[in-house]
Amino acid sequence: MDLQLEGKVALVTGGSRGIGLAIGHSLAAEGVKVVVAARTQSDVDQAAQEIEAQHGAQTLGVVADVKSAEDVERAVESSASAFGGVDILVSNAGVPGGIGFGPLETLDDSLVLMDIETKFLGALRAARAVAPHMKKNGWGRIIGVIGLSARYSSRYPSERNPEGAFNYSGGPRNLAVAHLMRTLSHELGDAGVTANAVLPGATMTEDLAAMIDRRAKATGQDPAELRRLAASGNAIGRWVESSEVADVVTFVASPRAASISGEVIAASGGAGMGVFT
Ligand SMILES: NC(=O)c1ccc[n+]([C@@H]2O[C@H](COP(=O)([O-])OP(=O)(O)OC[C@H]3O[C@@H](n4cnc5c(N)ncnc54)[C@H](OP(=O)(O)O)[C@@H]3O)[C@@H](O)[C@H]2O)c1
């Protein structure tokens, strides 16, 4: 299938590593010009160079913290002046798993707010900044990368919370992005713009692989067993690869996905036993 993406321009927030970097690669492989945005100059430069070298695509690295409206606007302006506009926005920036963990009594409101500011307001600001470009062209794709915590309350161990604390911000921020995509799909639908959320499950990235290895070393557990446990409950019995999430994003970003808008599309490996979850 020709995805008809050749020549489009994509801005990927959180594009310097993990799922965002995989999305950059996948889009570039289809002939898309990719703008990589994240907070660390050396990482965005490296990611942009890596994508360019592997796919011969035109790329640009921009430093932007999505918690800052100014940064987001600057990233969109830089994309527009380098490549003439923004056709595809992938709002992916965020800390995997979230940062606002219980117990309830000691939950830090400022962490909950920071998580929502990053993912929800970051996605809202970026959508607001790209909308005029998409409206002008009569075409656009807006995609928010959310996560399983939009569906389930969660309690899982992490480096920050080895005991497994309840997660009070990961779900709300992700649900808010799903809701935002639905609203955008209606407001911008007449202009040829679709807006969708893509929901990865436990997804293997460089950072998560390293974290599992560190935990295995610290606890003497088998890293393969830790990975199996972390993916338990999904249908495919393993972590989803970031390139597999990127494939789904790339299809949704394409003209071929014109009939999909306002939806939440899971790339979770079939997580959970429910039919509608
Ligand atoms: N990995 C999973 O299992 C999984 C599952 C479901 C959903 N997700 C979601 O997928 C997205 C990517 O996750 P990941 O695992 O690929 O994360 P990652 O490897 O930690 O990468 C996160 C990316 O976001 C950037 N970033 C973080 N905060 C930012 C900010 N305030 N402004 C701009 N850029 C920012 C990071 O670069 P800098 O730090 O340099 O800014 C980096 O490029 C997240 O939204 C996460 O919630 C991940």
The ligand as a MOL file (V3000), in Angstrom:
LIG
                    3D

  0  0  0     0  0            999 V3000
M  V30 BEGIN CTAB
M  V30 COUNTS 48 52 0 0 0
M  V30 BEGIN ATOM
M  V30 1 N 7.4150 3.1490 26.6490 0
M  V30 2 C 6.2180 2.7090 27.0020 0
M  V30 3 O 6.0340 1.5780 27.4800 0
M  V30 4 C 5.0130 3.5990 26.7820 0
M  V30 5 C 3.7440 2.9970 26.8660 0
M  V30 6 C 2.6190 3.7640 26.6460 0
M  V30 7 C 2.7480 5.1090 26.3610 0
M  V30 8 N 3.9820 5.6850 26.3080 0 CHG=1
M  V30 9 C 4.0410 7.1230 26.0090 0
M  V30 10 O 4.8120 7.3180 24.8480 0
M  V30 11 C 5.5180 8.5600 24.9380 0
M  V30 12 C 7.0070 8.2980 24.7220 0
M  V30 13 O 7.4370 7.3700 25.6910 0
M  V30 14 P 8.8960 6.7220 25.6250 0
M  V30 15 O 8.8590 5.4890 26.4380 0
M  V30 16 O 9.3500 6.6880 24.2260 0 CHG=-1
M  V30 17 O 9.7050 7.8410 26.4490 0
M  V30 18 P 11.2810 8.2280 26.4590 0
M  V30 19 O 12.0840 7.1570 25.8400 0
M  V30 20 O 11.5490 8.6530 27.8510 0
M  V30 21 O 11.3220 9.5040 25.5070 0
M  V30 22 C 10.6030 10.6440 25.8860 0
M  V30 23 C 10.8290 11.7180 24.8550 0
M  V30 24 O 10.0800 12.8920 25.2460 0
M  V30 25 C 10.9760 14.0010 25.4170 0
M  V30 26 N 10.3960 14.8540 26.4500 0
M  V30 27 C 10.1200 14.5360 27.7360 0
M  V30 28 N 9.5740 15.6060 28.3550 0
M  V30 29 C 9.4930 16.6040 27.4430 0
M  V30 30 C 9.0340 17.9340 27.4660 0
M  V30 31 N 8.5440 18.4970 28.5880 0
M  V30 32 N 9.1000 18.6780 26.3380 0
M  V30 33 C 9.6000 18.1430 25.1920 0
M  V30 34 N 10.0490 16.8850 25.1020 0
M  V30 35 C 10.0010 16.1170 26.2220 0
M  V30 36 C 12.3190 13.3490 25.7390 0
M  V30 37 O 13.4400 14.1770 25.4630 0
M  V30 38 P 14.0160 15.2370 26.5570 0
M  V30 39 O 13.9910 14.5450 27.8690 0
M  V30 40 O 15.3770 15.5940 26.0530 0
M  V30 41 O 13.0740 16.3980 26.4890 0
M  V30 42 C 12.2790 12.1730 24.7760 0
M  V30 43 O 12.5330 12.6070 23.4590 0
M  V30 44 C 5.2200 9.1420 26.3130 0
M  V30 45 O 4.2010 10.1110 26.1750 0
M  V30 46 C 4.7200 7.9430 27.1040 0
M  V30 47 O 3.7970 8.2990 28.1180 0
M  V30 48 C 5.1270 4.9600 26.5090 0
M  V30 END ATOM
M  V30 BEGIN BOND
M  V30 1 1 1 2
M  V30 2 2 2 3
M  V30 3 1 2 4
M  V30 4 1 4 5
M  V30 5 2 4 48
M  V30 6 2 5 6
M  V30 7 1 6 7
M  V30 8 2 7 8
M  V30 9 1 8 9
M  V30 10 1 8 48
M  V30 11 1 9 10
M  V30 12 1 9 46
M  V30 13 1 10 11
M  V30 14 1 11 12
M  V30 15 1 11 44
M  V30 16 1 12 13
M  V30 17 1 13 14
M  V30 18 2 14 15
M  V30 19 1 14 16
M  V30 20 1 14 17
M  V30 21 1 17 18
M  V30 22 2 18 19
M  V30 23 1 18 20
M  V30 24 1 18 21
M  V30 25 1 21 22
M  V30 26 1 22 23
M  V30 27 1 23 24
M  V30 28 1 23 42
M  V30 29 1 24 25
M  V30 30 1 25 26
M  V30 31 1 25 36
M  V30 32 1 26 27
M  V30 33 1 26 35
M  V30 34 2 27 28
M  V30 35 1 28 29
M  V30 36 1 29 30
M  V30 37 2 29 35
M  V30 38 1 30 31
M  V30 39 2 30 32
M  V30 40 1 32 33
M  V30 41 2 33 34
M  V30 42 1 34 35
M  V30 43 1 36 37
M  V30 44 1 36 42
M  V30 45 1 37 38
M  V30 46 2 38 39
M  V30 47 1 38 40
M  V30 48 1 38 41
M  V30 49 1 42 43
M  V30 50 1 44 45
M  V30 51 1 44 46
M  V30 52 1 46 47
M  V30 END BOND
M  V30 END CTAB
M  END
